[in-house]
Amino acid sequence: MEDIIKKQIDREMVIISNERLADQVYRMCLDGDTSLITAPGQFINIKVPGFYLRRPISISDYDDEGVTIIYKVVGNGTDVLSRMQPGEKLMCLMGLGNGFDVNACGEHTLIVGGGVGTPPMYGMAKALLALGKRVTVVLGFNSKSDVFYEEEFKELSRLLSGIELDVRVSTVDGSWGTKGFVTDCLKGLDDVTDYCACGPIPMLKALYNHFNGKILGQLSFEERMGCGFGACVGCSINTKSGFKKVCKDGPIFWSQDVIF
């Protein structure tokens, strides 16, 4: 596996900041070469000190000087990541996955993020707003303590267009925003031309069923990955055109191609 990894593009990144955003959720800013990142929705695969398998983390935002990732502590690896300090270095496989197709979006795109599926949707919203597109954002969480990036989405729109973005939040327990799920926040959005979403499979399936195939969606799948670039076949999902690797063929798939 290490020989295959060496053939990929490994970049040394320096931690600039690593801060807690919500319950077990952290934002890390990394400085380094980002030339291989070409589209919102791609991810990086981080070599965490002391662990053999890397941790795939979606890209929230990036520019010519660095990248921002947001991750949740769900095990020993991400726990170590959360305790790393500015100045420490990480080796990262860069620009993995296909990313969202910004040019395929219509005039009014619905952006949906579920829990830790929220981060890549920030970069997608930013790209669409920069093109002058109309965007509505819906974010779903379990409870108020899990909510993050609601204000960042609103501020993003104010900076790019001078108009506050329509950002809707749902929580399962009703402690913040609308009680329920992301589909409970879709009232009045009859003019949406397409949607882009990242989150757990039940959420993606609920969105697909809600629109009933009338509009197309770009769905970003979250899967456990061994390598992150298609060598181990550990993240395969079944589609209408056969089994596909989430890390290499995805993580974004068109809604009409997915088998739920």
Helices and strands as residue ranges (DSSP letters): H 2-7, E 10-22, E 25-31, E 43-47, E 55-62, E 66-72, H 76-82, E 89-96, G 102-104, E 108-114, G 115-117, H 119-130, E 134-141, G 144-146, H 150-161, E 166-171, E 178-179, G 182-185, E 194-198, H 201-211, E 217-220, E 236-239, E 242-245, E 252-254, G 255-257
